[in-house]
Amino acid sequence: MAHNLIEQIRDLAALIASMPPGLSHATLRIAVVVGDALPWRIVESIANSMRPGTYRRKMSYFRTAEQARRSVRERIEWRLADSRFARQHMNTPGDFPGITTDLVPQHLFDVMFGEVRAKMRSAICTTLPERTASMR
């Protein structure tokens, strides 16, 4: 049993390590609480762009390693799609600095496209945790 648990943890850690960088400066960690009804946890830390050096943390609880694995895979797929979206919309036409191809100032990219990106994430990330908790 313990050997299988260690292998599952290693597999999930390797999957998380394979994640491409994203625009949101988020990191994922895996945790397991043996004996808990929802033992598999994904801890997501997202850098606060308004307060450098601070993070918003969220813990997602899963019943099985497979549910956590699916969630991580979906996050990887979303991060790749989000990177493609950003590349497509953040190119600067004619080397005009600070303006995107949609004529949106780069510093307003999240304000203008945040809702579209959130919908894209919801459509891709369909494996929902059984419980979530915000952490400080």
Protein Blocks (a to p, Z undefined) as FASTA:
>chain_A
ZZmmmmmmmmmmmmmmmpccdfkopacdddddehiablbccddddddfklghiacddddd
dfbfklmmmmmmmmmmmmmmmmmmmmmmmpcehhighiafkopafklmmmmmmmmmmmmm
mmmmmcccfbdcddZZ
